[in-house]
């Protein structure tokens, strides 16, 4: 009983939606771990900052956070643009219909 309570508490204390979800497939998980290891060692070799792996990892983390924010902003901007163009298209279509009806001689309000 105490075990489940502890695991529940651990689950609650974790920050949600921040970390990348690891795949359940053990082969995929191993491959991801290997990829992470290769990228870390590559950063260590080619970094050249002299401070070691921690600094390069930290900068990459801040970069990803900034990139995530920028990506969200771009997505919002694209959605806003699409919405406004949709509204404009609708207004133009209404105006064209009204104009056509006037040309036919029908009464439009």
C-alpha positions in Angstrom: 0.0 0.0 0.0 2.8 2.4 1.0 4.5 1.7 -2.3 1.6 2.9 -4.4 1.2 6.0 -2.3 4.8 6.9 -2.8 4.7 6.4 -6.5 1.6 8.5 -6.7 3.3 11.3 -4.8 6.3 11.0 -7.1 4.0 11.3 -10.1 2.3 14.4 -8.7 5.6 16.1 -7.9 6.9 15.8 -11.5 6.5 18.8 -13.8 4.0 17.9 -16.5 4.5 18.4 -20.2 8.2 19.4 -20.1 10.2 16.3 -20.8 10.2 14.3 -24.0 8.1 11.2 -23.7 10.3 8.1 -24.0 9.1 5.3 -26.2 7.8 2.1 -24.5 9.5 -0.1 -27.1 12.8 -1.2 -25.6 14.5 -1.3 -29.0 13.4 2.3 -29.7 14.4 3.4 -26.2 17.9 1.9 -26.6 18.3 3.6 -30.0 17.2 6.9 -28.5 19.7 6.5 -25.6 22.4 5.8 -28.1 21.5 8.8 -30.2 21.6 11.0 -27.0 25.0 9.6 -26.1 26.4 10.3 -29.6 25.0 13.9 -29.6 26.4 14.5 -26.1 29.9 13.3 -26.9 29.8 15.1 -30.2 29.0 18.3 -28.4 31.9 17.6 -26.0 34.4 17.0 -28.8 33.3 19.8 -31.1 32.3 22.3 -28.4 35.7 23.8 -27.7 34.4 26.0 -25.0 36.7 24.5 -22.4 34.1 24.3 -19.7 33.1 20.7 -20.4 29.9 19.0 -21.2 27.6 20.7 -18.7 27.9 24.1 -20.3 27.2 22.8 -23.8 24.2 20.8 -22.6 22.9 23.9 -20.8 23.1 26.1 -23.8 21.4 23.5 -25.9 18.6 23.3 -23.4 18.0 27.0 -23.4 18.1 27.0 -27.2 15.4 24.3 -27.4 13.2 26.4 -25.0 13.7 29.5 -27.1 13.0 27.4 -30.3 9.9 26.0 -28.7 8.6 29.5 -27.9 9.4 30.8 -31.4 7.8 27.8 -33.0 4.6 28.4 -31.0 4.6 32.1 -31.9 5.0 31.2 -35.6 2.2 28.7 -35.4 -0.1 31.3 -33.8 0.8 33.9 -36.4 0.1 31.4 -39.2 -3.3 30.6 -37.6 -4.1 34.2 -37.2 -3.2 34.9 -40.8 -5.3 32.0 -42.1 -8.3 33.1 -40.0 -8.2 36.7 -41.2 -7.8 35.6 -44.8 -10.8 33.3 -44.4 -12.9 36.1 -43.0 -11.8 38.4 -45.8 -12.7 35.8 -48.4 -16.1 35.4 -46.9 -16.7 39.1 -47.0 -15.6 39.4 -50.6 -17.9 36.5 -51.6 -20.8 38.2 -49.8 -20.0 41.5 -51.6 -19.8 39.7 -55.0 -23.2 38.0 -54.4 -24.8 41.3 -53.4 -23.4 43.0 -56.4 -24.7 40.3 -58.7 -28.1 40.5 -57.1 -28.2 44.3 -57.6 -27.2 43.8 -61.2 -30.2 41.5 -61.6 -32.4 44.1 -60.0 -33.3 42.2 -56.8 -33.6 44.2 -53.6 -30.8 43.6 -51.1 -30.9 45.0 -47.5 
